[in-house]
Structure formats: C-alpha cells, structure tokens
C-alpha cells in the first residue's frame, strides 16, 4: 500500500522523559492494534519523502503497547547516549515502564519477543548523491536481552535516516501509560502528529487504513463504535475538547458515519496549562508542566478530509 507524508519542519526542545519520534513512525501503520487488524503482509511504501524516493518499510506485526513502548525506550536511550551502541540493566527497562515485580519474569519474555520483532523492521530507499542514484537498505536493531542486562546495536543507517526526518513529534510515556485501550492510544498518537486546525478531520476510510482494518473481519459499524468509544474516553481525560460525526445521509436517523471531526490542541494533548522553568517540572506528577516548546503549525484552510497521508497522493 502506498502513502504520502506531508512535510513540515518543526523545532523541538525536549526533556529526557520525552522522546522525539519522526512522523513516519507515528502516522504510518507500523504499530497497530493487537489482533483485530488485517495481517501485515504488504509492505508500506512511500514514493517520495524529502530527498528520498521509493521508500519501503517492512516489519512484522507490531503492537501499540509492549512493542511501541520498547521502541520508545530504545530511542530515548540512543538519543540520550548519542551512541548507536547502548547497554542497560533490564531492571531499568522494567522500572521505566513500571512493571510490577511479580510480573517481571513474564515481561522479560514479552520484551524479548518485542526485540525480535523490532529487529525485523527494515527500510530501503533511493536518493541522489553527487548526481548518482544510491540504493540504501538497513534493519533497525540487533542485540541481546537477558535477565540482568540488555545490549543493543542500532543501525548507523537508521540513525542517519532518523536524523533526516525533520518532522518530529513529542511522545510522553507517562501519557501513554494513562491510555490502557489500544484504540485510545492509537488515536492519541494520530492526533499528536496531525494538528493543523482547531478541528481536524479523519474519514472512516482513512482510519481503517491507519488501523489496517479488514472489513470482512470487522464490520464498519463495529469499527466506528470502537473509534467513538475511544474518542469519548480521550475527551473525558481532557486530551481532546470534543468530536462530532459526519453522516453519509444526515437526514436519516441511523445514517452511516463517514468522518470524525475532532477538536484538540497542543494544550489539550500535552495537558499544557501554563509555562514553568525546568525547576518547576516534576516527572512524578502527570499534571505538572512539561518544559519543552514545539513550534505550532500555522492554521490552514480546513480541507474536506484529513490528508496527512493519502495513498492516492503520489
């Protein structure tokens, strides 16, 4: 399936508790729902993005919980250490993700499985260097995870690829820990990297594409209900201000929902109420101020549909 990513540079300053993640890893369906999406058999392809062409991202089925959390943990370690070679105590991983002591043996096996799956992420693309077409291919990580420690080597080419992606969005693991439903978590990540207007638009068809939903396994009515419930939960938690639904036939009482219109902002998504100095930030308090600044995107003309990625736009 082919996608197109819209490019917009962002200036980011982050604390160590946050991690900057390129839009490509948030907007594209790399990390997904656990068992209700279709099998990830086809590759994710992006014909053009920045100076790269014919990008192909291939991986096994990665979840928005354990796999995504381990992925973010590795990125934080790599960024903070400024090295492609990282080593850490397994206890640090468990502590960071707040795994209960009696559950750690089970989670050791879970994260070992996550590492294997993350090792299967591979990327290829072409770019022009010195008037020559260069083909690039690499995997994400290799390494070993045992009871007491973990050693991971992140591909140098991945770091170069990561560094060339200028659209960075801040993900806070503390916020993710509050989102215990995979639909809530996926929608939240989707909203973080798609924030152009006071109201942003997500067609049901686009959402099915992002969630890789197989309509034969999950009827549209069931999928819409899950999206609706997740939005209600996000609204109750204050991450979105509200949402409405556009109906296919508005005049009918039980018309099919074709689009979700969701109101949110940088302030609601990050629960940012006022500015503080770094000294006023306490990582133990979820509602405390976050000391980083993201340059807001200018307001745009509201499009008829959200198009942060569009399989027909290439």
Residue frames relative to the residue before (quaternion, step in Angstrom):
aa qw qx qy qz dx dy dz
X 1.0000 0.0000 0.0000 0.0000 0.00 0.00 0.00
X 0.2878 -0.7858 0.5276 0.1458 3.59 -0.88 0.95
X 0.1027 -0.7899 0.6041 0.0222 3.53 -1.09 0.80
X 0.1763 -0.7434 0.6278 0.1489 3.52 -1.31 0.30
X 0.1934 -0.7801 0.5868 0.0979 3.58 -0.88 0.97
X 0.3758 -0.7120 0.5490 0.2245 3.54 -0.95 0.92
X 0.3106 -0.7805 0.5202 0.1542 3.57 -0.88 0.95
X 0.1801 0.7449 -0.6289 0.1310 3.56 -0.94 0.94
X 0.3381 -0.7677 0.5062 0.2002 3.58 -0.51 1.15
X 0.1101 -0.7860 0.6066 0.0453 3.55 -1.12 0.73
X 0.2952 -0.7303 0.5883 0.1831 3.54 -1.12 0.71
X 0.0396 -0.8424 0.5351 -0.0501 3.55 -0.55 1.18
X 0.0357 -0.7378 0.6732 0.0331 3.53 -1.11 0.81
X 0.0021 -0.8444 0.5332 -0.0510 3.59 -0.50 1.11
X 0.4292 -0.6433 0.5647 0.2883 3.50 -1.27 0.52
X 0.6756 -0.5264 0.3336 0.3940 3.54 -1.22 0.41
X 0.6169 0.5539 -0.3580 0.4294 3.62 1.13 -0.46
X 0.6733 0.4347 -0.2859 0.5253 3.56 1.24 -0.33
X 0.1514 -0.7626 0.6135 0.1385 3.52 -1.27 0.22
X 0.3585 -0.7202 0.5569 0.2064 3.55 -0.97 0.92
X 0.0613 -0.8093 0.5838 -0.0219 3.56 -0.68 1.13
X 0.4594 -0.6801 0.4873 0.2981 3.62 -0.81 0.91
X 0.6223 -0.5744 0.3926 0.3587 3.53 -1.11 0.72
X 0.5888 0.6018 -0.3688 0.3940 3.57 1.05 -0.71
X 0.7149 0.4370 -0.2567 0.4817 3.60 1.07 -0.68
X 0.6815 0.4497 -0.2875 0.5006 3.57 1.28 -0.13
X 0.7364 0.4397 -0.2391 0.4552 3.56 0.87 -0.93
X 0.6983 0.4466 -0.2730 0.4882 3.56 1.04 -0.71
X 0.5440 -0.6780 0.3972 0.2942 3.60 -1.06 0.69
X 0.1448 0.7839 -0.5824 0.1590 3.58 0.60 1.15
X 0.7695 0.2153 -0.1055 0.5920 3.57 0.91 -0.98
X 0.0102 -0.8504 0.5172 -0.0958 3.51 -0.67 1.13
X 0.6974 -0.4019 0.3619 0.4703 3.52 -1.39 -0.20
X 0.6433 -0.6133 0.3225 0.3255 3.52 -1.14 0.72
X 0.8677 -0.0119 0.0717 0.4917 3.60 0.56 -1.07
X 0.6617 0.5340 -0.3185 0.4190 3.59 1.19 0.04
X 0.5773 0.5543 -0.3941 0.4518 3.56 1.23 0.06
X 0.6189 -0.5477 0.4003 0.3958 3.52 -1.26 0.29
X 0.6265 -0.5401 0.3911 0.4034 3.57 -1.17 0.46
X 0.3862 -0.7197 0.5295 0.2292 3.56 -0.93 0.89
X 0.0886 0.8281 -0.5416 0.1143 3.52 0.23 1.31
X 0.7188 0.4039 -0.2525 0.5064 3.58 1.09 -0.68
X 0.5124 -0.6477 0.4778 0.2996 3.53 -1.22 0.54
X 0.4261 -0.6482 0.5586 0.2936 3.53 -1.24 0.47
X 0.0282 -0.8170 0.5754 -0.0251 3.56 -0.62 1.09
X 0.0936 -0.7613 0.6408 0.0327 3.54 -1.09 0.84
X 0.3688 -0.7736 0.4637 0.2245 3.62 -0.31 1.17
X 0.8145 -0.0139 0.0586 0.5770 3.61 0.97 -0.81
X 0.1885 0.7562 -0.6131 0.1296 3.56 -0.93 0.93
X 0.8096 -0.0898 -0.0148 0.5799 3.55 -0.50 1.29
X 0.7970 -0.2716 0.1830 0.5074 3.62 -0.74 -0.93
X 0.5854 0.5844 -0.3625 0.4295 3.58 1.28 0.13
X 0.1496 -0.7741 0.6113 0.0686 3.53 -1.21 0.64
X 0.8479 0.1643 -0.1183 0.4899 3.54 -1.26 0.50
X 0.1666 0.8032 -0.5479 0.1638 3.56 0.84 1.01
X 0.0375 -0.7757 0.6299 -0.0013 3.56 -0.95 0.93
X 0.0571 -0.7763 0.6278 0.0068 3.57 -0.81 1.07
X 0.0225 -0.8151 0.5760 -0.0574 3.53 -0.65 1.15
X 0.1682 0.7794 -0.5899 0.1276 3.58 -0.94 0.85
X 0.5446 -0.5579 0.4894 0.3906 3.50 -1.33 0.04
X 0.7011 -0.4532 0.3275 0.4424 3.60 -1.27 -0.01
X 0.0678 -0.8092 0.5831 -0.0228 3.57 -0.53 1.26
X 0.3272 -0.7739 0.5147 0.1705 3.58 -0.86 0.95
X 0.5446 -0.6225 0.4656 0.3147 3.54 -1.32 0.43
X 0.6421 0.4963 -0.3432 0.4728 3.59 1.21 0.07
X 0.8404 0.1924 -0.1268 0.4905 3.61 -0.33 -1.17
X 0.6812 0.4919 -0.3054 0.4480 3.60 0.84 -0.92
X 0.6818 0.4845 -0.2887 0.4659 3.58 0.89 -0.95
X 0.6514 0.5152 -0.3168 0.4582 3.60 0.97 -0.82
X 0.6527 0.4936 -0.3140 0.4813 3.58 0.98 -0.79
X 0.6099 0.5533 -0.3255 0.4648 3.57 1.07 -0.80
X 0.6826 0.4751 -0.2855 0.4763 3.60 0.87 -0.93
X 0.6221 0.5446 -0.3363 0.4509 3.57 1.03 -0.78
X 0.6580 0.5022 -0.3037 0.4719 3.58 0.94 -0.89
X 0.6480 0.5182 -0.3253 0.4536 3.59 0.93 -0.88
X 0.6455 0.5163 -0.3274 0.4577 3.59 0.93 -0.83
X 0.6570 0.5129 -0.3109 0.4567 3.57 0.95 -0.88
X 0.6669 0.5029 -0.3003 0.4606 3.57 0.93 -0.91
X 0.6797 0.4904 -0.2964 0.4578 3.58 0.87 -0.97
X 0.6998 0.4800 -0.2778 0.4502 3.59 0.87 -0.93
X 0.7152 0.4306 -0.2564 0.4872 3.58 1.06 -0.69
X 0.2639 -0.7860 0.5095 0.2302 3.56 1.27 -0.41
X 0.6174 0.5033 -0.3445 0.4969 3.54 1.04 0.84
X 0.4419 -0.6825 0.5128 0.2757 3.54 -1.16 0.61
X 0.6770 0.4198 -0.2773 0.5371 3.58 1.30 -0.20
X 0.0476 0.8120 -0.5782 0.0640 3.59 -0.50 1.14
X 0.0425 -0.7662 0.6410 0.0165 3.52 -1.20 0.67
X 0.0958 0.7973 -0.5883 0.0951 3.57 -0.88 0.91
X 0.5548 -0.5853 0.4717 0.3565 3.53 -1.26 0.45
X 0.5421 -0.6240 0.4516 0.3359 3.57 -0.96 0.83
X 0.5779 0.5880 -0.3623 0.4349 3.56 1.15 -0.64
X 0.6201 0.5489 -0.3471 0.4402 3.61 1.04 -0.74
X 0.6347 0.5215 -0.3197 0.4723 3.55 1.03 -0.81
X 0.6837 0.4841 -0.2866 0.4647 3.57 0.86 -0.96
X 0.6470 0.5123 -0.3170 0.4674 3.58 1.00 -0.81
X 0.6502 0.5388 -0.3123 0.4353 3.55 0.93 -0.95
X 0.7571 0.3558 -0.1883 0.5146 3.57 0.98 -0.86
X 0.4235 -0.7530 0.4272 0.2669 3.56 1.36 0.29
X 0.2284 0.7698 -0.5498 0.2301 3.56 0.84 1.05
X 0.4654 -0.6862 0.4843 0.2794 3.59 -0.79 1.02
X 0.6238 -0.5897 0.3653 0.3600 3.58 -1.06 0.81
X 0.7013 0.4744 -0.2835 0.4503 3.59 0.91 -0.85
X 0.6785 0.4724 -0.2894 0.4824 3.58 1.28 -0.23
X 0.4853 0.7239 -0.4094 0.2699 3.59 1.24 -0.27
X 0.6192 0.5255 -0.3753 0.4467 3.66 0.94 -0.62
X 0.6564 0.4994 -0.3071 0.4748 3.57 1.01 -0.80
X 0.6909 0.4741 -0.2818 0.4675 3.59 0.95 -0.86
X 0.5352 0.5902 -0.4183 0.4363 3.58 1.15 -0.39
X 0.6692 0.4781 -0.2938 0.4871 3.58 0.95 -0.88
X 0.6304 0.5394 -0.3328 0.4482 3.59 1.02 -0.79
X 0.7174 0.4398 -0.2610 0.4730 3.58 0.85 -0.95
X 0.5684 0.5478 -0.3895 0.4746 3.58 1.16 -0.42
X 0.6452 0.4976 -0.3126 0.4882 3.58 1.03 -0.79
X 0.6278 0.5353 -0.3327 0.4567 3.59 1.04 -0.77
X 0.6494 0.5201 -0.3245 0.4500 3.58 0.95 -0.85
X 0.6286 0.5292 -0.3345 0.4614 3.56 1.01 -0.78
X 0.6815 0.4833 -0.2886 0.4676 3.58 0.93 -0.89
X 0.6443 0.5079 -0.3266 0.4693 3.58 1.00 -0.77
X 0.6158 0.5516 -0.3349 0.4521 3.56 1.14 -0.60
X 0.6599 0.5083 -0.3009 0.4643 3.56 1.24 -0.36
X 0.4646 0.6282 -0.4762 0.4035 3.58 1.26 0.11
X 0.1143 0.7819 -0.6095 0.0645 3.56 -0.78 0.96
X 0.1963 -0.7853 0.5857 0.0416 3.50 -1.11 0.83
X 0.0190 0.7707 -0.6369 -0.0066 3.54 -1.11 0.69
X 0.1154 0.7776 -0.6128 0.0805 3.54 -1.16 0.63
X 0.3295 -0.7081 0.5822 0.2260 3.53 -1.36 0.11
X 0.0268 0.7802 -0.6249 0.0059 3.54 -1.17 0.63
X 0.4378 -0.6852 0.5177 0.2662 3.54 -1.23 0.46
X 0.0261 0.7755 -0.6282 0.0573 3.55 -0.82 1.10
X 0.8392 -0.0464 -0.0012 0.5418 3.55 -0.76 1.06
X 0.6798 -0.5216 0.2657 0.4418 3.54 0.94 1.01
X 0.6147 0.5030 -0.3656 0.4852 3.58 1.22 0.48
X 0.4032 -0.6884 0.5451 0.2577 3.56 -1.09 0.69
X 0.0921 -0.8054 0.5855 0.0035 3.56 -0.66 1.16
X 0.2373 -0.7574 0.5942 0.1305 3.57 -0.87 0.98
X 0.0997 -0.8026 0.5881 0.0077 3.57 -0.83 1.03
X 0.0612 0.7824 -0.6179 0.0480 3.58 -0.99 0.83
X 0.1499 0.7874 -0.5869 0.1143 3.60 -1.00 0.78
X 0.3725 -0.6662 0.5910 0.2610 3.53 -1.37 0.29
X 0.6250 -0.5768 0.3805 0.3633 3.57 -1.26 0.29
X 0.8249 -0.1071 0.1271 0.5403 3.59 0.45 -1.16
X 0.0509 -0.7208 0.6801 0.1238 3.46 -1.49 0.06
X 0.3049 0.7709 -0.5197 0.2065 3.59 -1.07 0.45
X 0.3662 -0.7097 0.5536 0.2362 3.53 -1.27 -0.41
X 0.1277 -0.7763 0.6159 0.0416 3.53 -1.08 0.83
X 0.0123 0.8007 -0.5973 0.0448 3.56 -0.63 1.14
X 0.7844 -0.3635 0.2207 0.4516 3.56 -1.31 0.01
X 0.8051 0.3268 -0.1445 0.4734 3.57 0.86 -0.95
X 0.8317 0.0468 0.0091 0.5532 3.59 1.00 -0.66
X 0.2141 -0.7567 0.6050 0.1246 3.50 -1.33 0.31
X 0.0918 -0.7656 0.6356 0.0375 3.53 -1.02 0.90
X 0.0310 0.8091 -0.5827 0.0696 3.55 -0.71 1.09
X 0.1524 -0.7537 0.6338 0.0841 3.51 -1.08 0.84
X 0.2000 -0.7775 0.5893 0.0903 3.54 -0.68 1.15
X 0.5571 -0.6362 0.4202 0.3292 3.55 -0.90 0.94
X 0.4908 -0.6533 0.4955 0.2946 3.56 -0.94 0.93
X 0.6449 0.5166 -0.3218 0.4622 3.56 1.04 -0.75
X 0.5956 0.5417 -0.3686 0.4646 3.59 1.13 -0.57
X 0.6402 0.5208 -0.3254 0.4615 3.58 0.96 -0.85
X 0.6486 0.5035 -0.3145 0.4762 3.58 0.99 -0.82
X 0.6424 0.5113 -0.3057 0.4822 3.56 1.03 -0.86
X 0.6446 0.5270 -0.2972 0.4675 3.56 0.95 -0.96
X 0.6979 0.4891 -0.2727 0.4465 3.56 0.90 -0.96
X 0.6628 0.5093 -0.3106 0.4525 3.57 1.15 -0.51
X 0.6053 0.5351 -0.3599 0.4666 3.60 1.26 -0.25
X 0.2197 -0.8507 0.4696 0.0867 3.53 -0.19 1.31
X 0.6159 0.5197 -0.3618 0.4687 3.60 1.18 -0.26
X 0.0608 0.8102 -0.5749 0.0966 3.55 -0.24 1.28
X 0.0833 -0.7861 0.6122 0.0175 3.54 -0.99 0.89
X 0.4302 -0.7365 0.4731 0.2209 3.52 -0.95 0.97
X 0.0962 -0.7718 0.6279 0.0298 3.55 -0.90 1.02
X 0.1944 -0.7832 0.5859 0.0742 3.56 -0.82 1.07
X 0.3970 -0.7394 0.4878 0.2403 3.62 -0.49 1.12
X 0.5951 0.5714 -0.3716 0.4256 3.59 1.13 -0.54
X 0.6415 0.4980 -0.3213 0.4871 3.56 1.06 -0.73
X 0.6338 0.5353 -0.3366 0.4455 3.58 0.93 -0.86
X 0.6385 0.5466 -0.3331 0.4274 3.58 1.01 -0.77
X 0.6320 0.5247 -0.3320 0.4637 3.59 1.22 -0.43
X 0.6827 0.4658 -0.2668 0.4957 3.57 1.23 -0.47
X 0.0754 -0.8600 0.5044 -0.0136 3.54 0.03 1.34
X 0.6486 0.4464 -0.3151 0.5299 3.58 1.30 0.02
X 0.5065 -0.6959 0.4132 0.2975 3.57 -0.79 1.00
X 0.6224 0.5252 -0.3507 0.4624 3.62 1.07 -0.57
X 0.6111 0.5277 -0.3424 0.4806 3.59 1.05 -0.73
X 0.6896 0.4970 -0.2868 0.4418 3.55 0.84 -0.99
X 0.6781 0.4889 -0.3002 0.4593 3.59 0.89 -0.87
X 0.6491 0.5003 -0.3236 0.4729 3.58 0.98 -0.77
X 0.6272 0.5365 -0.3463 0.4459 3.58 0.96 -0.80
X 0.6658 0.4879 -0.3004 0.4779 3.61 0.86 -0.93
X 0.6237 0.5395 -0.3269 0.4616 3.57 1.05 -0.79
X 0.6879 0.4788 -0.2854 0.4648 3.57 0.92 -0.88
X 0.5937 0.5785 -0.3651 0.4238 3.60 1.04 -0.72
X 0.7873 0.3186 -0.1705 0.4997 3.60 0.86 -0.91
X 0.7103 0.3276 -0.2716 0.5607 3.60 1.19 0.41
X 0.2987 0.7631 -0.4937 0.2909 3.53 0.27 1.32
X 0.1713 0.8266 -0.5136 0.1537 3.56 0.54 1.20
X 0.8100 0.1896 -0.0534 0.5524 3.57 1.05 -0.73
X 0.6540 -0.4698 0.3955 0.4418 3.55 -1.30 0.09
X 0.7496 0.1548 -0.0959 0.6363 3.55 1.17 -0.71
X 0.1100 -0.7998 0.5891 0.0352 3.58 -0.79 1.04
X 0.3358 -0.7946 0.4943 0.1067 3.51 -1.01 0.95
X 0.0242 -0.7976 0.6009 -0.0466 3.55 -0.88 1.03
X 0.2637 -0.7719 0.5560 0.1600 3.57 -0.37 1.19
X 0.5992 -0.5665 0.4234 0.3751 3.56 -1.16 0.58
X 0.6361 0.5326 -0.3353 0.4464 3.58 1.01 -0.76
X 0.6544 0.4948 -0.3169 0.4758 3.58 0.99 -0.80
X 0.6425 0.5180 -0.3244 0.4622 3.59 0.99 -0.80
X 0.6259 0.5223 -0.3355 0.4720 3.59 1.01 -0.76
X 0.6350 0.5233 -0.3237 0.4671 3.57 1.05 -0.74
X 0.6744 0.4936 -0.2954 0.4629 3.58 0.93 -0.91
X 0.7236 0.4082 -0.2291 0.5072 3.58 1.01 -0.83
X 0.3227 -0.7734 0.4733 0.2715 3.57 1.36 -0.10
X 0.2012 0.8140 -0.5127 0.1847 3.53 0.90 0.99
X 0.2633 -0.7272 0.6174 0.1438 3.51 -1.00 0.94
X 0.3702 -0.7782 0.4659 0.2008 3.57 -0.37 1.27
X 0.5967 0.5580 -0.3724 0.4404 3.58 1.17 -0.41
X 0.7054 0.4274 -0.2526 0.5059 3.58 1.17 -0.61
X 0.7878 0.1269 -0.0661 0.5991 3.57 1.12 -0.65
X 0.3704 -0.7395 0.5164 0.2222 3.62 -0.48 1.14
X 0.6267 -0.5587 0.3902 0.3780 3.56 -1.13 0.66
X 0.6187 0.5628 -0.3440 0.4268 3.58 1.02 -0.80
X 0.6630 0.4940 -0.2967 0.4778 3.59 1.00 -0.84
X 0.6491 0.5216 -0.3135 0.4564 3.57 0.97 -0.87
X 0.6471 0.5126 -0.3140 0.4689 3.60 0.93 -0.89
X 0.6320 0.5334 -0.3326 0.4534 3.58 0.98 -0.80
X 0.6587 0.5063 -0.3087 0.4631 3.60 0.97 -0.86
X 0.6430 0.5045 -0.3178 0.4807 3.59 1.00 -0.81
X 0.6449 0.5291 -0.3169 0.4515 3.58 0.97 -0.88
X 0.6702 0.4950 -0.2989 0.4653 3.60 0.88 -0.92
X 0.6481 0.5124 -0.3215 0.4626 3.58 0.99 -0.80
X 0.6507 0.5044 -0.3180 0.4702 3.59 0.99 -0.77
X 0.6133 0.5386 -0.3450 0.4633 3.58 1.01 -0.75
X 0.6657 0.5000 -0.2987 0.4665 3.58 0.95 -0.91
X 0.6569 0.5036 -0.3124 0.4661 3.61 0.95 -0.85
X 0.6371 0.5159 -0.3284 0.4692 3.57 1.07 -0.70
X 0.6485 0.5170 -0.3195 0.4583 3.61 0.95 -0.83
X 0.6955 0.4528 -0.2664 0.4903 3.58 1.09 -0.71
X 0.5406 -0.6729 0.3694 0.3442 3.58 1.27 -0.08
X 0.4844 0.6824 -0.4373 0.3292 3.60 1.22 0.11
X 0.7517 0.1463 -0.1411 0.6274 3.58 1.21 -0.40
X 0.5132 -0.6565 0.4615 0.3043 3.55 -1.15 0.60
X 0.7454 -0.2927 0.2141 0.5594 3.57 1.10 -0.66
X 0.1467 -0.7827 0.5951 0.1081 3.55 -1.29 0.00
X 0.1536 -0.7431 0.6401 0.1203 3.52 -1.31 0.42
X 0.3296 -0.7298 0.5625 0.2058 3.55 -1.29 0.23
X 0.2947 -0.7245 0.5977 0.1761 3.53 -1.03 0.86
X 0.2520 -0.7944 0.5416 0.1096 3.55 -0.75 1.09
X 0.5797 -0.5931 0.4370 0.3482 3.55 -1.17 0.63
X 0.7760 0.0694 -0.0156 0.6267 3.55 1.03 -0.88
X 0.2416 -0.8406 0.4648 0.1376 3.60 0.24 1.26
X 0.6397 0.5558 -0.3335 0.4131 3.56 1.10 -0.61
X 0.6494 0.5062 -0.3148 0.4721 3.57 1.23 -0.36
X 0.5728 -0.6320 0.4084 0.3252 3.56 -1.06 0.83
X 0.8032 0.1868 -0.0752 0.5606 3.59 0.85 -0.95
X 0.1481 0.8173 -0.5367 0.1484 3.54 0.68 1.11
X 0.5840 -0.6063 0.4297 0.3266 3.55 -1.19 0.62
X 0.3907 -0.6949 0.5527 0.2427 3.60 -0.98 0.85
X 0.1181 -0.8135 0.5681 0.0393 3.57 -0.81 1.02
X 0.8110 0.0774 -0.0347 0.5789 3.60 1.22 -0.31
X 0.2481 -0.7243 0.6229 0.1607 3.54 -1.22 0.69
X 0.1600 -0.7706 0.6142 0.0575 3.57 -0.93 1.01
X 0.0396 -0.8615 0.5022 -0.0632 3.56 -0.16 1.35
X 0.2358 -0.7749 0.5777 0.1008 3.56 -0.90 1.05
X 0.2859 0.7283 -0.5871 0.2077 3.57 -0.80 1.05
X 0.1753 -0.7750 0.5994 0.0964 3.55 -1.27 0.17
X 0.7021 -0.4070 0.3580 0.4618 3.53 -1.34 0.01
X 0.6427 0.5497 -0.3147 0.4311 3.55 1.00 -0.86
X 0.7147 0.4337 -0.2745 0.4753 3.60 0.85 -0.88
X 0.6619 0.5348 -0.3235 0.4139 3.60 0.89 -0.88
X 0.7741 0.2976 -0.1615 0.5349 3.56 1.03 -0.78
X 0.3916 -0.7351 0.4622 0.3043 3.56 1.31 0.13
X 0.3134 0.7669 -0.4871 0.2765 3.53 1.04 0.90
X 0.0817 -0.8469 0.5254 -0.0036 3.59 -0.36 1.25
X 0.8001 -0.0599 0.0663 0.5931 3.59 1.07 -0.69
X 0.5320 -0.6419 0.4523 0.3169 3.57 -1.21 0.39
X 0.0259 -0.7774 0.6285 0.0022 3.53 -1.15 0.76
X 0.5246 -0.5753 0.5069 0.3698 3.50 -1.30 0.22
X 0.6872 -0.4696 0.3442 0.4344 3.55 -1.27 0.27
X 0.6174 0.5648 -0.3505 0.4207 3.58 1.08 -0.70
X 0.6859 0.4967 -0.2897 0.4460 3.59 1.15 -0.52
X 0.5892 0.5869 -0.3604 0.4225 3.56 1.28 0.00
X 0.0361 -0.7903 0.6115 -0.0148 3.55 -0.81 1.06
X 0.3694 -0.7751 0.4641 0.2175 3.57 -0.42 1.18
X 0.6072 0.5739 -0.3671 0.4089 3.60 1.16 -0.37
X 0.7042 0.4315 -0.2486 0.5060 3.58 1.23 -0.42
X 0.3863 -0.7625 0.4728 0.2140 3.56 -0.38 1.23
X 0.7330 0.4377 -0.2396 0.4622 3.59 0.99 -0.79
X 0.4659 0.6738 -0.4592 0.3436 3.60 1.23 0.02
X 0.6414 -0.5427 0.3943 0.3725 3.52 -1.30 0.42
X 0.3032 -0.7250 0.5920 0.1790 3.52 -1.15 0.71
X 0.2728 -0.8056 0.5107 0.1257 3.55 -0.60 1.12
X 0.5450 0.5401 -0.5059 0.3940 3.52 0.16 1.30
X 0.2834 -0.7618 0.5630 0.1493 3.50 -1.19 0.55
X 0.0950 -0.7530 0.6480 0.0638 3.53 -1.05 0.83
X 0.4366 -0.6837 0.5168 0.2737 3.55 -0.83 0.94
X 0.3803 -0.7517 0.4924 0.2187 3.56 -0.56 1.16
X 0.4736 -0.6406 0.5206 0.3072 3.54 -1.13 0.66
X 0.4997 -0.6397 0.4774 0.3364 3.61 -0.99 0.70
X 0.5670 -0.5859 0.4486 0.3659 3.56 -1.15 0.61
X 0.1899 -0.7924 0.5740 0.0810 3.51 -0.95 0.91
X 0.6134 -0.4931 0.4394 0.4330 3.52 -1.29 0.17
X 0.4637 -0.7063 0.4552 0.2809 3.56 -0.74 1.03
X 0.3038 -0.7677 0.5358 0.1768 3.61 -0.66 1.07
X 0.6113 -0.5553 0.3971 0.4003 3.60 -1.16 0.33
X 0.7803 0.0633 -0.0374 0.6210 3.58 1.15 -0.55
X 0.5469 -0.5715 0.4769 0.3833 3.55 -1.18 0.41
X 0.0377 -0.8245 0.5646 -0.0081 3.58 -0.95 0.85
X 0.2171 0.7929 -0.5484 0.1529 3.58 0.92 0.73
X 0.7509 -0.0683 -0.1084 0.6479 3.52 1.30 -0.12
X 0.0554 -0.8024 0.5915 -0.0576 3.52 -0.93 0.96
X 0.3909 -0.7571 0.4739 0.2225 3.54 -0.56 1.15
X 0.6982 0.4542 -0.2825 0.4757 3.59 1.20 -0.36
X 0.6302 0.5430 -0.3214 0.4525 3.56 1.29 -0.08
X 0.4964 0.6201 -0.4705 0.3842 3.57 0.19 1.26
